[in-house]
Amino acid sequence: MTKVQKVETAHKAGIRRENEAKILAAAESVFAEKGFKGASVGLIAERAGVPKPNVYYYFGAKIDLYRRVVEDVCSIWLRAADLFDETEDPKTAVKMYVSSKMDLARMRPHGSRLWAIEMASGAPFIQDYLRDTVKPWLESREAVLKRWISEGKLAPIESRYLFFMIWATTQHYADFEAQIIAMNDGSPLSNEQFDKAKETVIKLVVASLNLEPDTES
């Protein structure tokens, strides 16, 4: 391959990545607003600013795009707990996981709402993903917590229900934003209010695990 051909190939790859990112972002918001049945490829293309055929070219059928978006959202959540494998300090791992989940609710609210819609509908499109990816991930995180409990680093708790609680609490800030706005005199949480909410959630989770809180918190 000549130098010119390499440049052209790199340029095309860059355009593809850019278009795919636009389509994924648009699809995330449209699916969250309309659901799978209500969303149209035409609306996704319009919001992404690309021709409709491009959506099919990059992602195939609408169901393939939907699954890609839902799985992308979840994969980011799963990576938020990578620190469980990188530290032997439960407090650091739990605090960073909760903090990351809160930040993702703030930065990717459409993704969180889309996940909530899929779950509330009985997860009709991603049962295999839940079984083959999410459940093994959860079991691996449970194993780490159970080891820390056996080592006396954590209070004896049911690890699975701890994760359920963290998911419900952190994702609440995206999934129930309308309720939060109504309770906040008609305004979304300011950055200062959200930071306080995140601090409160972290403190409550840490306290429930008998982990010594930060003196500066």
N, C-alpha and C positions, 0 to 999 in steps of 0.2 A: 504494500500500500504506500502510495506516495505521500509526501508531506501535505499536499493540497487535499488529497482524499481524506487524510486523517483529520484535518481541520474541518472539512465538510461533515464528516461523520460525527465529530464532537459537537459541532453546531446543531446538527439534527437531533442528537441525543439531548442537548440542552433544551431545545424547543419542546421535545417530547416530555421531558421532566416538568417543564413549566406548565404545559397544557394539562398534564395529568394532575398536577397540584391544584390548578384552577378548578378542574372538574370535580376532584375529590372534595374540595372546600365547598363548592356549590352544592354538590350532592348531599353533603352532611347537613347543610341548612335546609334544603328542600325536603329531604326525607324526614327531618325532625319536625317540620311544619305540616307536611301533608300526609306522612305515613307512606308505606310502600305503595299501596294501591292508589293513593291520591296524587303521588308524585309522577311527573311526566319527564321523559328524557328531553323533550323540547324545552321545558322550563329550566331543567338543570343546565342545558347547553346555553340557554339565554343568559342565565345568571353567571355562568362561567365565562361568557364572552367568546364562545367557540362555536363553530358549525355543529349542528346536531349529529351529522355522520361521524364527527371526531369522537364523540362519546362512545359510540358503538365500536369504532376502530380501536380505541385504547382499552376499553373495558368489556366489550361484548354486550350481552343482554342486560336489561335493567336489574335483574336479580343478581347478576354477577357484580355489578357496581354496588348494589346495596350491601351485599355480603362483604365486599372489600372495605366499604366505609365502616360498617359495624365492627368488623374484625380489627381495623386500624385503630379505632377508638379504644377497644378493649386491650389491644397489645400495648398501648401506651400506659394504661392503668397497670398492667401486669409488670411492666418494666420498672414501675415506681417502687416495687418491692425488691429490686435487685440487691439493695443494701443488706438485706437479710443474709445474703451469702458473703458479704464483704466485711462484716463487723461481728464481733462477739459481744457487742454492747446492745442489749435489747432496747434500751431507752433511745439511743441514737437511731436505730432501725425503725422503731415505731414512730418516733417523732417525724422523721424524714418521710416515711410512707404517708402518714396522715397529712403532712404539709403538702406533699406532692399531689395527693388526691384532691385536696382543697383547691390548690392552684389550677389543676386541670378542670375542675368544675367552673372556675372563674374564666379560664382561657378558652375552653371548648364546651360551652353550655349546650350547643346544638348536638354535639356528639353524645353527651350524657343523656339528653332528652330522647334522642333516637334509641339509645340502649334501653331506656326505661319503657318506651313504647313497645319495643320488641319483646321485652320481658313481660309486660302487662298483657300482651297478646298471646302469651304462652310460648314465646320464642319459636314461632313456626318456621323461620328460615335458617336458624343457626343452632338447632339442637345438637348437630354433630360437632360443632365448634365448642359448645359448652362441655360436651362429653369428652372430646379428645384433646382439648387445649386448656380450657379454664379449670376443669375439675382436677386434672393432674397438677396444674400450677398451684391450686389451693392446697392440695395434699402435700406438696413440697414445702409450702410456707408453714403449714401446720406442723410438719416434722421438725422444722427449725424451732418453732415456739415450744413444742413439747420437750425438745432437748434442753432449751433454756429453763423450762419449768423443772425438769429433773435435776438440773444443776443449781437450783435455788435462785435463779436470777429473776424469775417471774412468779407472780402469784399463781396458784393452780386454778386454771380457768379452762373452759371449753374453747379451744382456739378457733374453731370454725365459726362459732357464734360471735367471737370478737371481730372477725373479718366481716361478717354480715352487718354488724353494728357500724363499723367504720365505713363500709360501702354506703349504707343508708344515710348516715350522717353527712358525709362529705358530698355525696351526689345530690343531696337535698338542696344545696345552694344553687344548683343548676335546674334540677327537675321541678322545683317548687318556687321558682323565681317570682312568679306572679303573686304567690301568697306572701313571700318576703316583701315585695314591693308594697302590697296592700298594708302590711303590718308596719312598714317603714314610711308611713305618710305619703304613699304614692311615688316614692323615689327608690331606684335601685341602691343597693349598699354602696357607699363611697369606698374608696380604697382604704381609708382609715377604719371604717366600720368592718370591712371584710377582713382586714388584718386582725382586728380584735376578735372577730368570730373564729378565725383560724386559731388564734392563740387559745381561745376558750376550749375549742374542740380538742386541741392537743393536750391541754392541761387535764381535761376530764378523762381522756383515754389513758394518759400516763398515770393519773391517780388510781384508776381502776385496776392497774397492773401492779400496784405497790412499788412503783418506780419513784425514786427520789426526784422531786421537781427541781428545776433550775432555781438557784437562789435569786438570779436576776430576773426571772419571769414574773 
